[in-house]
Amino acid sequence: MKKLSDLKGVVHSDPEIMGGTPVFVGTRVPLQNLIDYLEDGESIEDFLDGFPSVKRAQVITVIEAAKLKMLETV
């Protein structure tokens, strides 16, 4: 099972990159783009097709970390 600390190296925020917007490491793709895709009913595949610099493993790690965070609050 993934831990929230697993997000290190997957998503980061740097004032020098996109003004500090959280992005996938190694890209300039904001995390918000993934959220927007999923909220609009698009698939992970659609997102990866649109942003080929993001790796599938990064997306899965983000989703699993979000799941863990949500389970902590229930």
PyMOL commands that set and color helices and strands:
alter all, ss='L'
color gray80, all
select helices_A, chain A and resi 4-7+18-20+31-39+44-50+56-73
alter helices_A, ss='H'
color red, helices_A
select strands_A, chain A and resi 11-12+23-24
alter strands_A, ss='S'
color yellow, strands_A
deselect
rebuild
show_as cartoon
